[in-house]
Amino acid sequence: MQSHPGLFFAESKIAGRGMFCLNDIEQGALIEICPLIKIPKDDLKSIDQTNLYNYYFLMEDKAFPACIALGFGSLYNHSHAPNAEVKIDAVDALMFIEAIKDISAGEEIFLDYVGGQANEKDLWFNKK
């Protein structure tokens, strides 16, 4: 399984597109496995000057400190009260998105981009 049955993107009330599911998702369920494109440290400055800046994830890897998630990985919106979380396997270049709460059919799926570490006003997309 690469993604939960019924997973789809649609217009979000929060911003742009968001991720939803036609079916209920139980807490602990795997929502999606996304392959990752690792971004070398030397490429980050260039990417920060492009629209891709808004779509990459940081990793704890000195040589490859960031990555772009394929699949639907970069379409999940942020919330400080998320219903899903990300687990990154840097060795195999995979991102796992798992439900941390029960998610009802049609409910938007949210991730906490910063793991509760920043105030909403401090997030990069609120500084424009």
DAURWO-V81506 format. One line per field, one symbol per residue. psi: psi as a letter, one per 30 degrees, with the letter a starting at -180 (. if undefined). Layout:
psi=???
This chain:
psi=kflkkgklllkkfekbllklkflkkkkfkkekkklkjkjkeffeeeefglffefflkklijeeifllkkabgegfklkkfilgllkkkjeeghkkkkkkflkklkfkkkkljfghgflleffkeffg.
